[in-house]
Amino acid sequence: MTIAVGVAVPLAAGPGGASTVAVRSVIVGGTPDRVVVGPTGVWVGDLGHLARVDPTTDHVVHVAGATTPIGVAADQVWAGVLDRPDAVARVDPDTAEIVASVDLGGAPAAITVGLGAVWVLDSGAGLSRIDPTTNVVTARVALGGVEPAVAAGEQIGALGFGVTIGDGAVWASGRSLDNQQAMLWRVDPTTGTVIPSVITPDCAALAGGPATVWGSCGTAQRLDGSTGTLVDSHTDALNGVAVAGSSAWALSHRAVVTQLDAATGAVLATYAAPSGAEGISVGAGAVWLAAPHLHGPSPEAGSLLRLAVPGLGP
């Protein structure tokens, strides 16, 4: 258990007229590149660390043996396992301790929780469904390629990147193993039926809401659920995308946070952030960024940043 000191981070004028906002930094150690905020706190980490940060007090608790990826719901937290690369762990959100682990058969790439289950996409594009009442895998769906890259009726192995829940379905992104196709898969949460789509850009991460799905595909791209195609907002989202309420949020490689209308993709506002952030989440009254390099090259200098964006909270 650690209590980290939060410090204010000064900002220069943002590029392209981006507004400046108050930023608070909490040192969490490691080189965090993923962050997920939920009712139980802000969860941030990397392949070797996971920490829970209290959004009000900045109190940091490290989760022994846990790593990224991270999946969070109201009463659940799921993460990777440090010494078991083909498994995920259930973390007690109150004690920040691992209480169960589940073998997958593949290294987890992304986790999302919802529609009555935990959904884990592994690096080989296998999607596992875990029952949160028993912590048991109840189904596994092998995602694959589509014609004309493969023969009719066949599927090939693939690479898994991101997974999310939105618009009543589970969505996963990745790439065909032959490296010829960027892929997007829609999975029916009840039947496991997969509808694959070939897309133009790779989508490194996905973020969903009740009626919308967005991808970090170099730029922030909105999914048109009726056609299974992506609509480009032409907004840099190389370092992450998030969805909260009626807004989508994009984090650029130039440390600009862009607020977009989640339904239309229209730009609502832009905010400057400290350079070096590589993950974004929104909730608990703020925008949260994982910042692996903010304080220098030391591997133990990673931080969590809180951006006090107007309209999100005090």
SEGU-956908 format. One record per residue (C-alpha): residue number from 1; residue in one letter; chain; x negated, y, z negated. Coordinates in pm, 1 decimal, decimal comma. Each point is the difference from the previous one (the first is absolute). Layout:
<nr=NUM | rest=A | kette=A | east=X | north=Y | up=Z>
...
END
This chain:
<nr=1 | rest=M | kette=A | east=0,0 | north=0,0 | up=0,0>
<nr=2 | rest=T | kette=A | east=-130,4 | north=343,5 | up=95,1>
<nr=3 | rest=I | kette=A | east=109,6 | north=355,7 | up=-55,7>
<nr=4 | rest=A | kette=A | east=-128,4 | north=205,0 | up=292,9>
<nr=5 | rest=V | kette=A | east=-34,6 | north=374,8 | up=-3,7>
<nr=6 | rest=G | kette=A | east=199,0 | north=179,9 | up=265,9>
<nr=7 | rest=V | kette=A | east=-162,8 | north=302,9 | up=157,1>
<nr=8 | rest=A | kette=A | east=124,3 | north=266,8 | up=235,4>
<nr=9 | rest=V | kette=A | east=-146,7 | north=-20,0 | up=348,5>
<nr=10 | rest=P | kette=A | east=-48,6 | north=330,8 | up=184,9>
<nr=11 | rest=L | kette=A | east=117,1 | north=16,2 | up=360,5>
<nr=12 | rest=A | kette=A | east=-116,5 | north=212,5 | up=287,5>
<nr=13 | rest=A | kette=A | east=248,8 | north=133,7 | up=251,4>
<nr=14 | rest=G | kette=A | east=155,9 | north=-288,3 | up=188,4>
<nr=15 | rest=P | kette=A | east=-65,6 | north=-59,4 | up=370,3>
<nr=16 | rest=G | kette=A | east=258,4 | north=121,4 | up=247,2>
<nr=17 | rest=G | kette=A | east=182,1 | north=209,9 | up=-257,3>
<nr=18 | rest=A | kette=A | east=67,2 | north=-284,9 | up=-243,0>
<nr=19 | rest=S | kette=A | east=118,8 | north=126,7 | up=-337,5>
<nr=20 | rest=T | kette=A | east=-209,6 | north=-51,8 | up=-308,9>
<nr=21 | rest=V | kette=A | east=148,4 | north=-157,6 | up=-311,7>
<nr=22 | rest=A | kette=A | east=-122,2 | north=-76,7 | up=-348,5>
<nr=23 | rest=V | kette=A | east=-194,1 | north=-327,0 | up=-12,1>
<nr=24 | rest=R | kette=A | east=-83,9 | north=-208,5 | up=-304,9>
<nr=25 | rest=S | kette=A | east=-260,0 | north=-276,2 | up=7,9>
<nr=26 | rest=V | kette=A | east=-11,0 | north=-305,6 | up=-224,8>
<nr=27 | rest=I | kette=A | east=-313,8 | north=-213,5 | up=12,0>
<nr=28 | rest=V | kette=A | east=95,9 | north=-366,0 | up=30,2>
<nr=29 | rest=G | kette=A | east=-332,0 | north=-149,7 | up=116,0>
<nr=30 | rest=G | kette=A | east=-82,0 | north=-217,8 | up=295,1>
<nr=31 | rest=T | kette=A | east=77,3 | north=119,0 | up=352,5>
<nr=32 | rest=P | kette=A | east=381,6 | north=12,1 | up=5,0>
<nr=33 | rest=D | kette=A | east=162,9 | north=3,3 | up=341,5>
<nr=34 | rest=R | kette=A | east=358,4 | north=-101,8 | up=-79,2>
<nr=35 | rest=V | kette=A | east=260,1 | north=153,5 | up=-229,4>
<nr=36 | rest=V | kette=A | east=364,1 | north=-85,6 | up=-73,2>
<nr=37 | rest=V | kette=A | east=219,7 | north=194,6 | up=-240,9>
<nr=38 | rest=G | kette=A | east=301,4 | north=-148,3 | up=-174,2>
<nr=39 | rest=P | kette=A | east=207,4 | north=25,4 | up=-317,8>
<nr=40 | rest=T | kette=A | east=-276,0 | north=-168,1 | up=-204,0>
<nr=41 | rest=G | kette=A | east=-278,7 | north=235,7 | up=104,1>
<nr=42 | rest=V | kette=A | east=-243,9 | north=70,2 | up=279,0>
<nr=43 | rest=W | kette=A | east=-191,6 | north=-310,8 | up=107,7>
<nr=44 | rest=V | kette=A | east=-329,5 | north=61,2 | up=176,6>
<nr=45 | rest=G | kette=A | east=-294,4 | north=-217,7 | up=96,6>
<nr=46 | rest=D | kette=A | east=-232,3 | north=-165,6 | up=247,2>
<nr=47 | rest=L | kette=A | east=-117,8 | north=-353,4 | up=77,2>
<nr=48 | rest=G | kette=A | east=-171,2 | north=-21,6 | up=-338,4>
<nr=49 | rest=H | kette=A | east=220,8 | north=205,3 | up=-232,3>
<nr=50 | rest=L | kette=A | east=357,8 | north=83,5 | up=-92,3>
<nr=51 | rest=A | kette=A | east=114,1 | north=263,7 | up=-248,6>
<nr=52 | rest=R | kette=A | east=327,0 | north=139,1 | up=-131,3>
<nr=53 | rest=V | kette=A | east=9,3 | north=375,7 | up=-56,4>
<nr=54 | rest=D | kette=A | east=266,1 | north=172,5 | up=-205,3>
<nr=55 | rest=P | kette=A | east=122,9 | north=285,2 | up=224,4>
<nr=56 | rest=T | kette=A | east=63,0 | north=227,2 | up=-298,0>
<nr=57 | rest=T | kette=A | east=-298,0 | north=-58,7 | up=-229,7>
<nr=58 | rest=D | kette=A | east=-266,7 | north=-124,5 | up=246,9>
<nr=59 | rest=H | kette=A | east=-53,9 | north=-299,8 | up=-227,1>
<nr=60 | rest=V | kette=A | east=-179,5 | north=-274,9 | up=197,1>
<nr=61 | rest=V | kette=A | east=28,2 | north=-372,5 | up=-66,1>
<nr=62 | rest=H | kette=A | east=-208,3 | north=-239,5 | up=208,4>
<nr=63 | rest=V | kette=A | east=153,8 | north=-334,6 | up=96,4>
<nr=64 | rest=A | kette=A | east=-261,0 | north=-269,8 | up=-55,1>
<nr=65 | rest=G | kette=A | east=-38,2 | north=-235,5 | up=295,6>
<nr=66 | rest=A | kette=A | east=233,8 | north=185,8 | up=236,1>
<nr=67 | rest=T | kette=A | east=-70,3 | north=171,6 | up=332,7>
<nr=68 | rest=T | kette=A | east=180,0 | north=143,0 | up=298,2>
<nr=69 | rest=P | kette=A | east=236,1 | north=-34,1 | up=181,7>
<nr=70 | rest=I | kette=A | east=272,9 | north=132,6 | up=-229,1>
<nr=71 | rest=G | kette=A | east=378,3 | north=-47,0 | up=0,1>
<nr=72 | rest=V | kette=A | east=221,3 | north=180,1 | up=-250,8>
<nr=73 | rest=A | kette=A | east=371,0 | north=-4,8 | up=-86,8>
<nr=74 | rest=A | kette=A | east=200,5 | north=122,6 | up=-296,9>
<nr=75 | rest=D | kette=A | east=-93,5 | north=-295,1 | up=-222,1>
<nr=76 | rest=Q | kette=A | east=-275,0 | north=-171,8 | up=198,9>
<nr=77 | rest=V | kette=A | east=-361,9 | north=53,0 | up=97,7>
<nr=78 | rest=W | kette=A | east=-187,3 | north=-234,6 | up=234,3>
<nr=79 | rest=A | kette=A | east=-364,5 | north=15,1 | up=103,4>
<nr=80 | rest=G | kette=A | east=-293,7 | north=-193,7 | up=136,8>
<nr=81 | rest=V | kette=A | east=-212,0 | north=-225,6 | up=-221,7>
<nr=82 | rest=L | kette=A | east=-370,2 | north=77,0 | up=-36,6>
<nr=83 | rest=D | kette=A | east=-129,1 | north=-357,5 | up=-25,0>
<nr=84 | rest=R | kette=A | east=268,0 | north=-166,1 | up=215,1>
<nr=85 | rest=P | kette=A | east=1,7 | north=166,7 | up=342,8>
<nr=86 | rest=D | kette=A | east=290,5 | north=-213,3 | up=128,1>
<nr=87 | rest=A | kette=A | east=237,5 | north=85,0 | up=-284,3>
<nr=88 | rest=V | kette=A | east=207,6 | north=282,8 | up=-143,6>
<nr=89 | rest=A | kette=A | east=62,5 | north=83,5 | up=-363,8>
<nr=90 | rest=R | kette=A | east=302,8 | north=122,4 | up=-187,9>
<nr=91 | rest=V | kette=A | east=-95,4 | north=278,0 | up=-239,5>
<nr=92 | rest=D | kette=A | east=203,6 | north=87,6 | up=-307,8>
<nr=93 | rest=P | kette=A | east=65,6 | north=373,7 | up=51,1>
<nr=94 | rest=D | kette=A | east=10,7 | north=64,3 | up=-375,2>
<nr=95 | rest=T | kette=A | east=-318,4 | north=-178,8 | up=-106,6>
<nr=96 | rest=A | kette=A | east=-186,4 | north=30,8 | up=334,2>
<nr=97 | rest=E | kette=A | east=-99,8 | north=-366,4 | up=-28,0>
<nr=98 | rest=I | kette=A | east=29,5 | north=-280,8 | up=254,2>
<nr=99 | rest=V | kette=A | east=282,3 | north=-232,6 | up=-106,0>
<nr=100 | rest=A | kette=A | east=23,7 | north=-230,8 | up=304,1>
<nr=101 | rest=S | kette=A | east=-181,1 | north=-78,0 | up=323,3>
<nr=102 | rest=V | kette=A | east=125,6 | north=-147,5 | up=325,6>
<nr=103 | rest=D | kette=A | east=-208,4 | north=-178,8 | up=263,5>
<nr=104 | rest=L | kette=A | east=69,8 | north=105,6 | up=357,4>
<nr=105 | rest=G | kette=A | east=-240,9 | north=-184,6 | up=225,1>
<nr=106 | rest=G | kette=A | east=-123,5 | north=327,0 | up=147,5>
<nr=107 | rest=A | kette=A | east=-157,2 | north=323,3 | up=-121,5>
<nr=108 | rest=P | kette=A | east=269,4 | north=260,1 | up=-80,2>
<nr=109 | rest=A | kette=A | east=-11,0 | north=311,7 | up=218,0>
<nr=110 | rest=A | kette=A | east=312,8 | north=182,1 | up=-121,3>
<nr=111 | rest=I | kette=A | east=286,0 | north=-46,1 | up=-249,0>
<nr=112 | rest=T | kette=A | east=349,4 | north=142,5 | up=-19,1>
<nr=113 | rest=V | kette=A | east=281,6 | north=-71,8 | up=-245,9>
<nr=114 | rest=G | kette=A | east=371,1 | north=12,9 | up=76,9>
<nr=115 | rest=L | kette=A | east=303,2 | north=-175,0 | up=148,6>
<nr=116 | rest=G | kette=A | east=-15,4 | north=-245,8 | up=-289,4>
<nr=117 | rest=A | kette=A | east=-355,9 | north=-117,8 | up=59,1>
<nr=118 | rest=V | kette=A | east=-369,5 | north=77,7 | up=10,7>
<nr=119 | rest=W | kette=A | east=-139,6 | north=2,5 | up=354,0>
<nr=120 | rest=V | kette=A | east=-371,4 | north=-55,7 | up=52,4>
<nr=121 | rest=L | kette=A | east=-163,7 | north=36,1 | up=340,8>
<nr=122 | rest=D | kette=A | east=-334,7 | north=-175,1 | up=21,7>
<nr=123 | rest=S | kette=A | east=-291,1 | north=86,4 | up=224,1>
<nr=124 | rest=G | kette=A | east=95,4 | north=-284,4 | up=234,4>
<nr=125 | rest=A | kette=A | east=349,5 | north=147,1 | up=50,9>
<nr=126 | rest=G | kette=A | east=177,4 | north=-255,2 | up=-217,5>
<nr=127 | rest=L | kette=A | east=290,5 | north=150,1 | up=-192,7>
<nr=128 | rest=S | kette=A | east=76,6 | north=-162,9 | up=-336,2>
<nr=129 | rest=R | kette=A | east=324,9 | north=49,1 | up=-189,4>
<nr=130 | rest=I | kette=A | east=-35,5 | north=-27,7 | up=-378,4>
<nr=131 | rest=D | kette=A | east=297,7 | north=-39,5 | up=-232,3>
<nr=132 | rest=P | kette=A | east=-61,5 | north=250,8 | up=-282,6>
<nr=133 | rest=T | kette=A | east=205,9 | north=-203,2 | up=-246,0>
<nr=134 | rest=T | kette=A | east=-221,7 | north=-308,2 | up=32,9>
<nr=135 | rest=N | kette=A | east=-322,9 | north=145,0 | up=148,3>
<nr=136 | rest=V | kette=A | east=11,2 | north=-273,6 | up=266,0>
<nr=137 | rest=V | kette=A | east=-42,2 | north=27,7 | up=376,9>
<nr=138 | rest=T | kette=A | east=337,1 | north=-94,8 | up=148,8>
<nr=139 | rest=A | kette=A | east=-74,1 | north=59,6 | up=368,1>
<nr=140 | rest=R | kette=A | east=-289,3 | north=69,1 | up=231,0>
<nr=141 | rest=V | kette=A | east=37,8 | north=149,9 | up=345,8>
<nr=142 | rest=A | kette=A | east=-283,6 | north=-23,9 | up=251,0>
<nr=143 | rest=L | kette=A | east=-1,0 | north=313,8 | up=211,0>
<nr=144 | rest=G | kette=A | east=-155,6 | north=-14,7 | up=343,8>
<nr=145 | rest=G | kette=A | east=-28,7 | north=138,8 | up=349,5>
<nr=146 | rest=V | kette=A | east=252,9 | north=31,3 | up=279,7>
<nr=147 | rest=E | kette=A | east=4,6 | north=-46,8 | up=375,1>
<nr=148 | rest=P | kette=A | east=-178,9 | north=62,0 | up=231,2>
<nr=149 | rest=A | kette=A | east=-306,1 | north=-41,3 | up=-222,5>
<nr=150 | rest=V | kette=A | east=107,4 | north=-352,9 | up=-89,6>
<nr=151 | rest=A | kette=A | east=184,5 | north=-276,4 | up=179,1>
<nr=152 | rest=A | kette=A | east=375,3 | north=-23,0 | up=-36,8>
<nr=153 | rest=G | kette=A | east=103,3 | north=-162,5 | up=-325,6>
<nr=154 | rest=E | kette=A | east=-344,0 | north=31,5 | up=-157,4>
<nr=155 | rest=Q | kette=A | east=-136,0 | north=227,3 | up=-266,8>
<nr=156 | rest=I | kette=A | east=-355,7 | north=94,9 | up=-79,7>
<nr=157 | rest=G | kette=A | east=-167,5 | north=100,4 | up=-318,3>
<nr=158 | rest=A | kette=A | east=-9,9 | north=366,8 | up=-82,2>
<nr=159 | rest=L | kette=A | east=-145,4 | north=259,0 | up=-237,4>
<nr=160 | rest=G | kette=A | east=216,2 | north=157,3 | up=-271,6>
<nr=161 | rest=F | kette=A | east=-31,6 | north=368,1 | up=-93,2>
<nr=162 | rest=G | kette=A | east=304,8 | north=147,1 | up=-173,8>
<nr=163 | rest=V | kette=A | east=341,5 | north=-101,4 | up=-134,0>
<nr=164 | rest=T | kette=A | east=298,8 | north=196,9 | up=-126,5>
<nr=165 | rest=I | kette=A | east=375,8 | north=-14,2 | up=-48,7>
<nr=166 | rest=G | kette=A | east=228,9 | north=239,1 | up=182,0>
<nr=167 | rest=D | kette=A | east=327,3 | north=16,7 | up=185,8>
<nr=168 | rest=G | kette=A | east=110,2 | north=-333,4 | up=-149,3>
<nr=169 | rest=A | kette=A | east=-293,6 | north=-207,7 | up=121,9>
<nr=170 | rest=V | kette=A | east=-360,7 | north=-93,6 | up=-71,0>
<nr=171 | rest=W | kette=A | east=-247,0 | north=154,3 | up=244,3>
<nr=172 | rest=A | kette=A | east=-360,6 | north=-105,9 | up=54,5>
<nr=173 | rest=S | kette=A | east=-274,9 | north=136,7 | up=220,9>
<nr=174 | rest=G | kette=A | east=-314,2 | north=-158,2 | up=135,2>
<nr=175 | rest=R | kette=A | east=-182,2 | north=-112,4 | up=307,6>
<nr=176 | rest=S | kette=A | east=-9,9 | north=-315,5 | up=209,7>
<nr=177 | rest=L | kette=A | east=-299,9 | north=-219,4 | up=-64,4>
<nr=178 | rest=D | kette=A | east=-116,7 | north=37,4 | up=361,6>
<nr=179 | rest=N | kette=A | east=-24,0 | north=374,4 | up=-72,5>
<nr=180 | rest=Q | kette=A | east=222,3 | north=80,2 | up=297,6>
<nr=181 | rest=Q | kette=A | east=318,5 | north=113,3 | up=-174,2>
<nr=182 | rest=A | kette=A | east=87,7 | north=232,2 | up=-283,5>
<nr=183 | rest=M | kette=A | east=303,0 | north=-157,5 | up=-166,1>
<nr=184 | rest=L | kette=A | east=305,3 | north=96,0 | up=-201,7>
<nr=185 | rest=W | kette=A | east=224,0 | north=-271,6 | up=-146,1>
<nr=186 | rest=R | kette=A | east=353,2 | north=32,5 | up=-136,1>
<nr=187 | rest=V | kette=A | east=88,9 | north=-279,8 | up=-241,9>
<nr=188 | rest=D | kette=A | east=354,3 | north=-72,4 | up=-111,9>
<nr=189 | rest=P | kette=A | east=-24,9 | north=-34,2 | up=-381,0>
<nr=190 | rest=T | kette=A | east=273,0 | north=-265,5 | up=-14,4>
<nr=191 | rest=T | kette=A | east=-72,1 | north=-226,5 | up=295,7>
<nr=192 | rest=G | kette=A | east=-368,9 | north=70,5 | up=57,1>
<nr=193 | rest=T | kette=A | east=68,7 | north=65,3 | up=367,6>
<nr=194 | rest=V | kette=A | east=-285,8 | north=196,0 | up=157,6>
<nr=195 | rest=I | kette=A | east=36,7 | north=254,7 | up=279,3>
<nr=196 | rest=P | kette=A | east=-347,3 | north=91,4 | up=128,7>
<nr=197 | rest=S | kette=A | east=-80,4 | north=315,1 | up=195,0>
<nr=198 | rest=V | kette=A | east=-313,1 | north=103,6 | up=183,0>
<nr=199 | rest=I | kette=A | east=-92,5 | north=358,3 | up=-89,8>
<nr=200 | rest=T | kette=A | east=-260,7 | north=233,9 | up=139,4>
<nr=201 | rest=P | kette=A | east=-195,3 | north=107,3 | up=-311,5>
<nr=202 | rest=D | kette=A | east=-120,4 | north=-210,1 | up=-291,1>
<nr=203 | rest=C | kette=A | east=196,3 | north=86,5 | up=-314,9>
<nr=204 | rest=A | kette=A | east=-238,0 | north=-39,6 | up=-293,2>
<nr=205 | rest=A | kette=A | east=277,6 | north=53,2 | up=-255,5>
<nr=206 | rest=L | kette=A | east=379,0 | north=23,9 | up=-16,7>
<nr=207 | rest=A | kette=A | east=231,7 | north=190,0 | up=-235,1>
<nr=208 | rest=G | kette=A | east=375,5 | north=-42,7 | up=-19,9>
<nr=209 | rest=G | kette=A | east=313,8 | north=146,4 | up=-151,0>
<nr=210 | rest=P | kette=A | east=368,6 | north=-99,5 | up=-4,7>
<nr=211 | rest=A | kette=A | east=54,3 | north=120,1 | up=356,8>
<nr=212 | rest=T | kette=A | east=-344,7 | north=58,8 | up=145,2>
<nr=213 | rest=V | kette=A | east=-342,6 | north=-153,5 | up=63,3>
<nr=214 | rest=W | kette=A | east=-321,1 | north=186,5 | up=79,0>
<nr=215 | rest=G | kette=A | east=-342,3 | north=-121,2 | up=102,5>
<nr=216 | rest=S | kette=A | east=-353,0 | north=128,0 | up=-44,8>
<nr=217 | rest=C | kette=A | east=-98,1 | north=-65,6 | up=360,0>
<nr=218 | rest=G | kette=A | east=-275,2 | north=256,9 | up=40,8>
<nr=219 | rest=T | kette=A | east=288,2 | north=246,3 | up=6,1>
<nr=220 | rest=A | kette=A | east=318,4 | north=-21,0 | up=-207,4>
<nr=221 | rest=Q | kette=A | east=252,1 | north=-197,2 | up=206,0>
<nr=222 | rest=R | kette=A | east=367,7 | north=-52,3 | up=-75,6>
<nr=223 | rest=L | kette=A | east=164,8 | north=-330,2 | up=77,4>
<nr=224 | rest=D | kette=A | east=312,5 | north=8,0 | up=213,4>
<nr=225 | rest=G | kette=A | east=179,5 | north=-299,6 | up=-150,5>
<nr=226 | rest=S | kette=A | east=244,8 | north=-30,9 | up=286,8>
<nr=227 | rest=T | kette=A | east=-273,9 | north=-55,6 | up=257,3>
<nr=228 | rest=G | kette=A | east=-290,0 | north=-125,5 | up=-214,0>
<nr=229 | rest=T | kette=A | east=-221,2 | north=271,1 | up=145,6>
<nr=230 | rest=L | kette=A | east=-208,0 | north=270,6 | up=-165,7>
<nr=231 | rest=V | kette=A | east=55,6 | north=372,9 | up=40,7>
<nr=232 | rest=D | kette=A | east=-320,4 | north=202,2 | up=-31,1>
<nr=233 | rest=S | kette=A | east=12,6 | north=311,3 | up=-217,9>
<nr=234 | rest=H | kette=A | east=-347,2 | north=101,5 | up=127,2>
<nr=235 | rest=T | kette=A | east=-99,7 | north=61,4 | up=-362,2>
<nr=236 | rest=D | kette=A | east=-333,8 | north=-138,4 | up=-116,8>
<nr=237 | rest=A | kette=A | east=62,1 | north=-281,0 | up=-250,4>
<nr=238 | rest=L | kette=A | east=-330,0 | north=-181,7 | up=29,3>
<nr=239 | rest=N | kette=A | east=-38,4 | north=-28,9 | up=-377,8>
<nr=240 | rest=G | kette=A | east=350,6 | north=-100,5 | up=-96,7>
<nr=241 | rest=V | kette=A | east=375,9 | north=48,4 | up=12,5>
<nr=242 | rest=A | kette=A | east=274,0 | north=-2,6 | up=-265,0>
<nr=243 | rest=V | kette=A | east=377,7 | north=34,2 | up=-9,5>
<nr=244 | rest=A | kette=A | east=193,0 | north=155,9 | up=-288,2>
<nr=245 | rest=G | kette=A | east=360,6 | north=114,0 | up=19,2>
<nr=246 | rest=S | kette=A | east=66,1 | north=189,8 | up=321,2>
<nr=247 | rest=S | kette=A | east=-367,4 | north=66,8 | up=73,0>
<nr=248 | rest=A | kette=A | east=-293,0 | north=-188,1 | up=148,1>
<nr=249 | rest=W | kette=A | east=-351,0 | north=103,4 | up=-100,6>
<nr=250 | rest=A | kette=A | east=-314,7 | north=-34,2 | up=209,7>
<nr=251 | rest=L | kette=A | east=-361,9 | north=24,2 | up=-119,1>
<nr=252 | rest=S | kette=A | east=-245,1 | north=103,5 | up=271,1>
<nr=253 | rest=H | kette=A | east=-369,9 | north=-65,4 | up=36,3>
<nr=254 | rest=R | kette=A | east=-48,6 | north=374,9 | up=-52,2>
<nr=255 | rest=A | kette=A | east=161,2 | north=-14,9 | up=-347,7>
<nr=256 | rest=V | kette=A | east=329,3 | north=158,9 | up=104,2>
<nr=257 | rest=V | kette=A | east=326,3 | north=-131,0 | up=-145,2>
<nr=258 | rest=T | kette=A | east=294,5 | north=54,2 | up=235,1>
<nr=259 | rest=Q | kette=A | east=360,3 | north=-21,0 | up=-114,3>
<nr=260 | rest=L | kette=A | east=232,8 | north=-121,4 | up=276,2>
<nr=261 | rest=D | kette=A | east=374,0 | north=-39,1 | up=27,8>
<nr=262 | rest=A | kette=A | east=31,2 | north=-379,1 | up=-28,8>
<nr=263 | rest=A | kette=A | east=295,8 | north=-14,0 | up=238,2>
<nr=264 | rest=T | kette=A | east=-129,8 | north=224,3 | up=279,1>
<nr=265 | rest=G | kette=A | east=-376,7 | north=31,5 | up=-45,8>
<nr=266 | rest=A | kette=A | east=15,1 | north=378,8 | up=-12,6>
<nr=267 | rest=V | kette=A | east=-284,9 | north=159,0 | up=-196,7>
<nr=268 | rest=L | kette=A | east=127,9 | north=162,5 | up=-319,1>
<nr=269 | rest=A | kette=A | east=-324,6 | north=110,0 | up=-166,1>
<nr=270 | rest=T | kette=A | east=-375,5 | north=-62,1 | up=-13,8>
<nr=271 | rest=Y | kette=A | east=-224,4 | north=-0,3 | up=-305,8>
<nr=272 | rest=A | kette=A | east=-376,5 | north=-2,4 | up=-41,3>
<nr=273 | rest=A | kette=A | east=-157,3 | north=-276,7 | up=-208,2>
<nr=274 | rest=P | kette=A | east=-357,3 | north=-69,5 | up=-111,2>
<nr=275 | rest=S | kette=A | east=-198,3 | north=-191,2 | up=260,0>
<nr=276 | rest=G | kette=A | east=-57,8 | north=-372,2 | up=-39,3>
<nr=277 | rest=A | kette=A | east=350,1 | north=-123,1 | up=-84,3>
<nr=278 | rest=E | kette=A | east=98,9 | north=-330,7 | up=164,0>
<nr=279 | rest=G | kette=A | east=342,9 | north=-93,3 | up=-135,0>
<nr=280 | rest=I | kette=A | east=327,4 | north=182,6 | up=-73,0>
<nr=281 | rest=S | kette=A | east=315,3 | north=-56,3 | up=-203,7>
<nr=282 | rest=V | kette=A | east=278,8 | north=232,6 | up=-113,8>
<nr=283 | rest=G | kette=A | east=200,8 | north=-9,3 | up=-322,2>
<nr=284 | rest=A | kette=A | east=7,3 | north=107,8 | up=-364,6>
<nr=285 | rest=G | kette=A | east=18,9 | north=361,2 | up=113,6>
<nr=286 | rest=A | kette=A | east=-314,9 | north=11,2 | up=210,1>
<nr=287 | rest=V | kette=A | east=-201,7 | north=-122,7 | up=295,6>
<nr=288 | rest=W | kette=A | east=-269,5 | north=-247,7 | up=-106,5>
<nr=289 | rest=L | kette=A | east=-321,1 | north=-71,5 | up=191,5>
<nr=290 | rest=A | kette=A | east=-266,5 | north=-264,8 | up=-55,2>
<nr=291 | rest=A | kette=A | east=-338,7 | north=166,5 | up=29,3>
<nr=292 | rest=P | kette=A | east=-301,0 | north=-235,1 | up=14,2>
<nr=293 | rest=H | kette=A | east=-264,3 | north=263,4 | up=69,2>
<nr=294 | rest=L | kette=A | east=121,2 | north=320,5 | up=-160,6>
<nr=295 | rest=H | kette=A | east=-267,6 | north=24,1 | up=-269,3>
<nr=296 | rest=G | kette=A | east=-296,9 | north=-133,7 | up=194,6>
<nr=297 | rest=P | kette=A | east=-155,5 | north=-322,7 | up=124,0>
<nr=298 | rest=S | kette=A | east=8,7 | north=-189,4 | up=-330,1>
<nr=299 | rest=P | kette=A | east=215,0 | north=-316,1 | up=29,0>
<nr=300 | rest=E | kette=A | east=150,8 | north=76,7 | up=-338,5>
<nr=301 | rest=A | kette=A | east=112,8 | north=354,2 | up=81,7>
<nr=302 | rest=G | kette=A | east=333,5 | north=-70,3 | up=167,8>
<nr=303 | rest=S | kette=A | east=293,9 | north=221,7 | up=-88,2>
<nr=304 | rest=L | kette=A | east=375,6 | north=32,2 | up=18,3>
<nr=305 | rest=L | kette=A | east=121,2 | north=339,9 | up=118,1>
<nr=306 | rest=R | kette=A | east=332,6 | north=161,4 | up=-93,1>
<nr=307 | rest=L | kette=A | east=123,1 | north=267,9 | up=240,8>
<nr=308 | rest=A | kette=A | east=264,2 | north=229,7 | up=-148,6>
<nr=309 | rest=V | kette=A | east=204,5 | north=41,6 | up=317,9>
<nr=310 | rest=P | kette=A | east=293,8 | north=241,7 | up=-31,1>
<nr=311 | rest=G | kette=A | east=339,9 | north=-161,2 | up=-33,0>
<nr=312 | rest=L | kette=A | east=-122,9 | north=-334,8 | up=-133,0>
<nr=313 | rest=G | kette=A | east=-13,6 | north=83,2 | up=-368,9>
<nr=314 | rest=P | kette=A | east=-166,2 | north=214,2 | up=-266,3>
END
